[in-house]
Amino acid sequence: MHRHIEWDDPGKQSVLANFANDPDARVETGPGDILSARYQRHVIRVKVEAYRKDDAVSIGKVVAIINPQGQRLEHVSKLTLGDYVRLPDEKRAFEPQFEDEEEKD
């Protein structure tokens, strides 16, 4: 069973919107792929186990939760590492650029 998540709107970081004008650049999602989305301003990475073409949804396990400062967490709100979720294509987002800790020094 999967956990129902109200994903954040990806806005300018939308993968779907980015490839809307170039459908040939889109790559089909499949098992083993790692996708990203936003949930309560955190980056959530999902490892795909199945893809449903009919409703354009990936189903998989949460493998990373990263806060806006780039730190990895075990959970955020009701979402925890290892939870199974459904991630619609329209909610997929590109990864943000986190500042590298080594570059701060």
LUMTORSE-764990 format. One record per atom (N, C-alpha, C): residue number from 1; x, y, z. Coordinates in nm, 4 decimals. Layout:
residues N
+-----+----------+----------+----------+
:   k :        X :        Y :        Z :
+-----+----------+----------+----------+
: NUM :        X :        Y :        Z :
...
+-----+----------+----------+----------+
END
This chain:
residues 105
+-----+----------+----------+----------+
:   k :        X :        Y :        Z :
+-----+----------+----------+----------+
:   1 :   0.0843 :  -0.1189 :   0.0000 :
:   1 :   0.0000 :   0.0000 :   0.0000 :
:   1 :   0.0881 :   0.1242 :   0.0000 :
:   2 :   0.0458 :   0.2261 :  -0.0679 :
:   2 :   0.1249 :   0.3486 :  -0.0749 :
:   2 :   0.0650 :   0.4582 :   0.0126 :
:   3 :   0.1498 :   0.5516 :   0.0507 :
:   3 :   0.1074 :   0.6671 :   0.1307 :
:   3 :   0.0624 :   0.7775 :   0.0353 :
:   4 :  -0.0541 :   0.8355 :   0.0641 :
:   4 :  -0.1043 :   0.9451 :  -0.0186 :
:   4 :  -0.0303 :   1.0730 :   0.0188 :
:   5 :   0.0294 :   1.1369 :  -0.0808 :
:   5 :   0.1073 :   1.2588 :  -0.0590 :
:   5 :   0.0510 :   1.3706 :  -0.1470 :
:   6 :   0.0372 :   1.4883 :  -0.0875 :
:   6 :  -0.0002 :   1.6084 :  -0.1630 :
:   6 :   0.1302 :   1.6772 :  -0.2031 :
:   7 :   0.1816 :   1.6406 :  -0.3203 :
:   7 :   0.3090 :   1.6939 :  -0.3679 :
:   7 :   0.2987 :   1.8431 :  -0.3937 :
:   8 :   0.4094 :   1.9154 :  -0.3710 :
:   8 :   0.4158 :   2.0577 :  -0.4045 :
:   8 :   0.4170 :   2.0724 :  -0.5566 :
:   9 :   0.3679 :   2.1854 :  -0.6040 :
:   9 :   0.3751 :   2.2172 :  -0.7460 :
:   9 :   0.5220 :   2.2455 :  -0.7791 :
:  10 :   0.5793 :   2.1802 :  -0.8809 :
:  10 :   0.7212 :   2.2000 :  -0.9105 :
:  10 :   0.7547 :   2.3356 :  -0.9723 :
:  11 :   0.6539 :   2.4095 :  -1.0173 :
:  11 :   0.6789 :   2.5422 :  -1.0746 :
:  11 :   0.7788 :   2.5389 :  -1.1883 :
:  12 :   0.8794 :   2.6277 :  -1.1852 :
:  12 :   0.9793 :   2.6350 :  -1.2925 :
:  12 :   1.0683 :   2.5128 :  -1.2976 :
:  13 :   1.0683 :   2.4330 :  -1.1930 :
:  13 :   1.1517 :   2.3128 :  -1.1883 :
:  13 :   1.0810 :   2.1896 :  -1.2450 :
:  14 :   0.9657 :   2.2075 :  -1.3061 :
:  14 :   0.8858 :   2.0977 :  -1.3597 :
:  14 :   0.9562 :   2.0236 :  -1.4732 :
:  15 :   0.9721 :   1.8946 :  -1.4571 :
:  15 :   1.0313 :   1.8115 :  -1.5616 :
:  15 :   0.9363 :   1.8044 :  -1.6814 :
:  16 :   0.8092 :   1.7836 :  -1.6540 :
:  16 :   0.7096 :   1.7716 :  -1.7604 :
:  16 :   0.7038 :   1.8989 :  -1.8456 :
:  17 :   0.6995 :   2.0149 :  -1.7814 :
:  17 :   0.6931 :   2.1417 :  -1.8549 :
:  17 :   0.8206 :   2.1642 :  -1.9360 :
:  18 :   0.9335 :   2.1245 :  -1.8819 :
:  18 :   1.0610 :   2.1431 :  -1.9510 :
:  18 :   1.0653 :   2.0665 :  -2.0829 :
:  19 :   1.0057 :   1.9467 :  -2.0849 :
:  19 :   1.0096 :   1.8645 :  -2.2051 :
:  19 :   0.8842 :   1.8784 :  -2.2915 :
:  20 :   0.7942 :   1.9680 :  -2.2563 :
:  20 :   0.6694 :   1.9842 :  -2.3311 :
:  20 :   0.6939 :   2.0226 :  -2.4764 :
:  21 :   0.7949 :   2.1039 :  -2.5008 :
:  21 :   0.8235 :   2.1485 :  -2.6376 :
:  21 :   0.9184 :   2.0565 :  -2.7124 :
:  22 :   0.9723 :   1.9567 :  -2.6449 :
:  22 :   1.0647 :   1.8635 :  -2.7085 :
:  22 :   1.0331 :   1.7209 :  -2.6628 :
:  23 :   0.9223 :   1.6648 :  -2.7107 :
:  23 :   0.8814 :   1.5317 :  -2.6651 :
:  23 :   0.9825 :   1.4217 :  -2.6978 :
:  24 :   1.0687 :   1.4452 :  -2.7962 :
:  24 :   1.1704 :   1.3447 :  -2.8300 :
:  24 :   1.2775 :   1.3329 :  -2.7216 :
:  25 :   1.2920 :   1.4353 :  -2.6400 :
:  25 :   1.3935 :   1.4344 :  -2.5335 :
:  25 :   1.3464 :   1.3590 :  -2.4095 :
:  26 :   1.2169 :   1.3313 :  -2.4014 :
:  26 :   1.1637 :   1.2595 :  -2.2848 :
:  26 :   1.2088 :   1.1151 :  -2.2865 :
:  27 :   1.2450 :   1.0673 :  -2.1699 :
:  27 :   1.2850 :   0.9283 :  -2.1530 :
:  27 :   1.1782 :   0.8597 :  -2.0693 :
:  28 :   1.1372 :   0.7429 :  -2.1122 :
:  28 :   1.0339 :   0.6699 :  -2.0383 :
:  28 :   1.0849 :   0.6271 :  -1.9010 :
:  29 :   1.0028 :   0.6462 :  -1.8016 :
:  29 :   1.0355 :   0.6078 :  -1.6640 :
:  29 :   1.0184 :   0.4576 :  -1.6473 :
:  30 :   1.1078 :   0.3968 :  -1.5707 :
:  30 :   1.0985 :   0.2531 :  -1.5486 :
:  30 :   1.1582 :   0.2117 :  -1.4164 :
:  31 :   1.1445 :   0.0833 :  -1.3823 :
:  31 :   1.1972 :   0.0312 :  -1.2557 :
:  31 :   1.3460 :   0.0620 :  -1.2386 :
:  32 :   1.3807 :   0.1065 :  -1.1182 :
:  32 :   1.5186 :   0.1397 :  -1.0858 :
:  32 :   1.5519 :   0.2868 :  -1.1016 :
:  33 :   1.4703 :   0.3612 :  -1.1773 :
:  33 :   1.4954 :   0.5045 :  -1.1939 :
:  33 :   1.4743 :   0.5771 :  -1.0610 :
:  34 :   1.5496 :   0.6836 :  -1.0412 :
:  34 :   1.5323 :   0.7688 :  -0.9242 :
:  34 :   1.4734 :   0.9001 :  -0.9732 :
:  35 :   1.3555 :   0.9342 :  -0.9218 :
:  35 :   1.2865 :   1.0572 :  -0.9585 :
:  35 :   1.2829 :   1.1503 :  -0.8392 :
:  36 :   1.2659 :   1.2792 :  -0.8660 :
:  36 :   1.2594 :   1.3789 :  -0.7595 :
:  36 :   1.1290 :   1.4556 :  -0.7677 :
:  37 :   1.0828 :   1.4989 :  -0.6503 :
:  37 :   0.9641 :   1.5821 :  -0.6398 :
:  37 :   0.9811 :   1.6697 :  -0.5162 :
:  38 :   0.8859 :   1.7605 :  -0.4953 :
:  38 :   0.8896 :   1.8473 :  -0.3778 :
:  38 :   0.7714 :   1.8144 :  -0.2870 :
:  39 :   0.7992 :   1.8124 :  -0.1578 :
:  39 :   0.6950 :   1.7912 :  -0.0567 :
:  39 :   0.7285 :   1.8806 :   0.0617 :
:  40 :   0.6427 :   1.9758 :   0.0895 :
:  40 :   0.6627 :   2.0718 :   0.1976 :
:  40 :   0.8017 :   2.1348 :   0.1893 :
:  41 :   0.8371 :   2.1776 :   0.0678 :
:  41 :   0.9632 :   2.2453 :   0.0353 :
:  41 :   1.0861 :   2.1558 :   0.0465 :
:  42 :   1.0694 :   2.0284 :   0.0710 :
:  42 :   1.1803 :   1.9330 :   0.0768 :
:  42 :   1.1906 :   1.8593 :  -0.0568 :
:  43 :   1.3112 :   1.8154 :  -0.0900 :
:  43 :   1.3306 :   1.7327 :  -0.2086 :
:  43 :   1.3111 :   1.5879 :  -0.1658 :
:  44 :   1.2256 :   1.5174 :  -0.2376 :
:  44 :   1.1992 :   1.3766 :  -0.2103 :
:  44 :   1.2460 :   1.2975 :  -0.3316 :
:  45 :   1.3297 :   1.1980 :  -0.3075 :
:  45 :   1.3743 :   1.1094 :  -0.4148 :
:  45 :   1.3016 :   0.9766 :  -0.4012 :
:  46 :   1.2490 :   0.9313 :  -0.5134 :
:  46 :   1.1698 :   0.8085 :  -0.5177 :
:  46 :   1.2348 :   0.7103 :  -0.6146 :
:  47 :   1.2593 :   0.5869 :  -0.5680 :
:  47 :   1.3119 :   0.4822 :  -0.6553 :
:  47 :   1.1925 :   0.4074 :  -0.7147 :
:  48 :   1.1797 :   0.4155 :  -0.8455 :
:  48 :   1.0633 :   0.3610 :  -0.9162 :
:  48 :   1.0655 :   0.2084 :  -0.9162 :
:  49 :   0.9504 :   0.1510 :  -0.8842 :
:  49 :   0.9319 :   0.0062 :  -0.8941 :
:  49 :   0.8344 :  -0.0296 :  -1.0052 :
:  50 :   0.7445 :   0.0644 :  -1.0358 :
:  50 :   0.6465 :   0.0412 :  -1.1425 :
:  50 :   0.6044 :   0.1759 :  -1.2002 :
:  51 :   0.5652 :   0.1721 :  -1.3273 :
:  51 :   0.5150 :   0.2927 :  -1.3932 :
:  51 :   0.3833 :   0.2589 :  -1.4605 :
:  52 :   0.2819 :   0.3408 :  -1.4353 :
:  52 :   0.1498 :   0.3221 :  -1.4956 :
:  52 :   0.1326 :   0.4250 :  -1.6075 :
:  53 :   0.1444 :   0.3785 :  -1.7319 :
:  53 :   0.1316 :   0.4684 :  -1.8469 :
:  53 :  -0.0068 :   0.5304 :  -1.8561 :
:  54 :  -0.1099 :   0.4513 :  -1.8247 :
:  54 :  -0.2459 :   0.4995 :  -1.8422 :
:  54 :  -0.2772 :   0.6232 :  -1.7596 :
:  55 :  -0.2159 :   0.6392 :  -1.6425 :
:  55 :  -0.2382 :   0.7607 :  -1.5642 :
:  55 :  -0.1084 :   0.8367 :  -1.5351 :
:  56 :   0.0015 :   0.8009 :  -1.6037 :
:  56 :   0.1306 :   0.8712 :  -1.5935 :
:  56 :   0.1759 :   0.8887 :  -1.4494 :
:  57 :   0.1847 :   0.7762 :  -1.3783 :
:  57 :   0.2227 :   0.7771 :  -1.2367 :
:  57 :   0.3305 :   0.6724 :  -1.2114 :
:  58 :   0.4346 :   0.7156 :  -1.1410 :
:  58 :   0.5386 :   0.6232 :  -1.0955 :
:  58 :   0.5053 :   0.5800 :  -0.9536 :
:  59 :   0.5317 :   0.4543 :  -0.9241 :
:  59 :   0.5085 :   0.4004 :  -0.7902 :
:  59 :   0.6428 :   0.3507 :  -0.7398 :
:  60 :   0.6801 :   0.3947 :  -0.6204 :
:  60 :   0.8096 :   0.3535 :  -0.5697 :
:  60 :   0.8310 :   0.3897 :  -0.4246 :
:  61 :   0.9547 :   0.3651 :  -0.3808 :
:  61 :   0.9919 :   0.3833 :  -0.2412 :
:  61 :   1.0713 :   0.5128 :  -0.2230 :
:  62 :   1.0426 :   0.5853 :  -0.1151 :
:  62 :   1.1166 :   0.7061 :  -0.0813 :
:  62 :   1.2569 :   0.6649 :  -0.0361 :
:  63 :   1.3588 :   0.7122 :  -0.1088 :
:  63 :   1.4965 :   0.6752 :  -0.0764 :
:  63 :   1.5779 :   0.7923 :  -0.0224 :
:  64 :   1.5235 :   0.9133 :  -0.0301 :
:  64 :   1.5927 :   1.0287 :   0.0276 :
:  64 :   1.4932 :   1.1401 :   0.0553 :
:  65 :   1.5161 :   1.2091 :   0.1657 :
:  65 :   1.4411 :   1.3293 :   0.2023 :
:  65 :   1.5466 :   1.4342 :   0.2339 :
:  66 :   1.5439 :   1.5450 :   0.1616 :
:  66 :   1.6475 :   1.6467 :   0.1752 :
:  66 :   1.5810 :   1.7812 :   0.2033 :
:  67 :   1.6221 :   1.8446 :   0.3133 :
:  67 :   1.5611 :   1.9726 :   0.3489 :
:  67 :   1.6155 :   2.0838 :   0.2600 :
:  68 :   1.5569 :   2.2054 :   0.2672 :
:  68 :   1.6009 :   2.3147 :   0.1795 :
:  68 :   1.7481 :   2.3543 :   0.1961 :
:  69 :   1.8093 :   2.3181 :   0.3081 :
:  69 :   1.9509 :   2.3482 :   0.3301 :
:  69 :   2.0422 :   2.2372 :   0.2772 :
:  70 :   1.9837 :   2.1313 :   0.2224 :
:  70 :   2.0624 :   2.0226 :   0.1647 :
:  70 :   2.0956 :   1.9102 :   0.2618 :
:  71 :   2.0374 :   1.9117 :   0.3806 :
:  71 :   2.0626 :   1.8061 :   0.4793 :
:  71 :   1.9635 :   1.6918 :   0.4606 :
:  72 :   2.0134 :   1.5691 :   0.4754 :
:  72 :   1.9277 :   1.4511 :   0.4634 :
:  72 :   1.8559 :   1.4246 :   0.5944 :
:  73 :   1.7278 :   1.3882 :   0.5819 :
:  73 :   1.6429 :   1.3620 :   0.6979 :
:  73 :   1.5845 :   1.2220 :   0.6907 :
:  74 :   1.5340 :   1.1729 :   0.8022 :
:  74 :   1.4658 :   1.0429 :   0.8085 :
:  74 :   1.3168 :   1.0567 :   0.7761 :
:  75 :   1.2607 :   1.1750 :   0.8049 :
:  75 :   1.1172 :   1.1965 :   0.7780 :
:  75 :   1.0881 :   1.3453 :   0.7697 :
:  76 :   0.9753 :   1.3771 :   0.7095 :
:  76 :   0.9206 :   1.5117 :   0.7087 :
:  76 :   0.7700 :   1.4961 :   0.7137 :
:  77 :   0.7077 :   1.5584 :   0.8131 :
:  77 :   0.5637 :   1.5473 :   0.8343 :
:  77 :   0.5242 :   1.3996 :   0.8396 :
:  78 :   0.4326 :   1.3566 :   0.7511 :
:  78 :   0.3875 :   1.2169 :   0.7545 :
:  78 :   0.4640 :   1.1256 :   0.6579 :
:  79 :   0.5709 :   1.1767 :   0.5967 :
:  79 :   0.6483 :   1.0997 :   0.4996 :
:  79 :   0.7805 :   1.0545 :   0.5614 :
:  80 :   0.8112 :   0.9245 :   0.5486 :
:  80 :   0.9310 :   0.8658 :   0.6080 :
:  80 :   1.0080 :   0.7879 :   0.5021 :
:  81 :   1.1408 :   0.7823 :   0.5199 :
:  81 :   1.2214 :   0.6983 :   0.4314 :
:  81 :   1.1627 :   0.5578 :   0.4270 :
:  82 :   1.1563 :   0.4991 :   0.3093 :
:  82 :   1.1035 :   0.3644 :   0.2927 :
:  82 :   0.9561 :   0.3588 :   0.2613 :
:  83 :   0.8834 :   0.4700 :   0.2782 :
:  83 :   0.7413 :   0.4723 :   0.2435 :
:  83 :   0.7245 :   0.4519 :   0.0929 :
:  84 :   0.6169 :   0.3860 :   0.0549 :
:  84 :   0.5808 :   0.3719 :  -0.0863 :
:  84 :   0.4833 :   0.4826 :  -0.1220 :
:  85 :   0.5089 :   0.5479 :  -0.2370 :
:  85 :   0.4278 :   0.6613 :  -0.2800 :
:  85 :   0.3969 :   0.6501 :  -0.4288 :
:  86 :   0.2979 :   0.7265 :  -0.4705 :
:  86 :   0.2643 :   0.7433 :  -0.6113 :
:  86 :   0.3090 :   0.8838 :  -0.6496 :
:  87 :   0.3872 :   0.8938 :  -0.7568 :
:  87 :   0.4384 :   1.0236 :  -0.8011 :
:  87 :   0.3931 :   1.0496 :  -0.9446 :
:  88 :   0.2940 :   1.1385 :  -0.9608 :
:  88 :   0.2484 :   1.1719 :  -1.0964 :
:  88 :   0.3576 :   1.2454 :  -1.1743 :
:  89 :   0.3652 :   1.2204 :  -1.3037 :
:  89 :   0.4637 :   1.2884 :  -1.3885 :
:  89 :   0.4558 :   1.4399 :  -1.3728 :
:  90 :   0.3355 :   1.4926 :  -1.3581 :
:  90 :   0.3180 :   1.6383 :  -1.3491 :
:  90 :   0.3795 :   1.6978 :  -1.2224 :
:  91 :   0.4124 :   1.6159 :  -1.1243 :
:  91 :   0.4720 :   1.6651 :  -0.9986 :
:  91 :   0.6229 :   1.6414 :  -0.9918 :
:  92 :   0.6796 :   1.5763 :  -1.0939 :
:  92 :   0.8247 :   1.5550 :  -1.0947 :
:  92 :   0.8976 :   1.6875 :  -1.1084 :
:  93 :   1.0128 :   1.6986 :  -1.0394 :
:  93 :   1.0889 :   1.8233 :  -1.0402 :
:  93 :   1.2374 :   1.7952 :  -1.0562 :
:  94 :   1.3067 :   1.8896 :  -1.1166 :
:  94 :   1.4514 :   1.8793 :  -1.1260 :
:  94 :   1.5123 :   1.8993 :  -0.9884 :
:  95 :   1.6307 :   1.8431 :  -0.9695 :
:  95 :   1.7040 :   1.8586 :  -0.8436 :
:  95 :   1.7548 :   2.0026 :  -0.8306 :
:  96 :   1.7420 :   2.0618 :  -0.7122 :
:  96 :   1.8005 :   2.1944 :  -0.6918 :
:  96 :   1.9517 :   2.1817 :  -0.6746 :
:  97 :   2.0208 :   2.2918 :  -0.6864 :
:  97 :   2.1649 :   2.2942 :  -0.6624 :
:  97 :   2.1873 :   2.3278 :  -0.5157 :
:  98 :   2.2340 :   2.2297 :  -0.4380 :
:  98 :   2.2657 :   2.2541 :  -0.2982 :
:  98 :   2.4101 :   2.3000 :  -0.2890 :
:  99 :   2.4347 :   2.3919 :  -0.1987 :
:  99 :   2.5716 :   2.4395 :  -0.1777 :
:  99 :   2.6528 :   2.3280 :  -0.1142 :
: 100 :   2.7660 :   2.2973 :  -0.1746 :
: 100 :   2.8538 :   2.1914 :  -0.1251 :
: 100 :   2.9232 :   2.2376 :   0.0024 :
: 101 :   2.9174 :   2.1546 :   0.1071 :
: 101 :   2.9782 :   2.1886 :   0.2352 :
: 101 :   3.1265 :   2.2224 :   0.2211 :
: 102 :   3.1983 :   2.1514 :   0.1354 :
: 102 :   3.3422 :   2.1750 :   0.1183 :
: 102 :   3.3699 :   2.3106 :   0.0549 :
: 103 :   3.2770 :   2.3588 :  -0.0267 :
: 103 :   3.2977 :   2.4875 :  -0.0926 :
: 103 :   3.2814 :   2.6045 :   0.0037 :
: 104 :   3.2152 :   2.5825 :   0.1191 :
: 104 :   3.1945 :   2.6893 :   0.2174 :
: 104 :   3.3259 :   2.7283 :   0.2843 :
: 105 :   3.4174 :   2.6349 :   0.2961 :
: 105 :   3.5440 :   2.6616 :   0.3674 :
: 105 :   3.6361 :   2.7536 :   0.2909 :
+-----+----------+----------+----------+
END
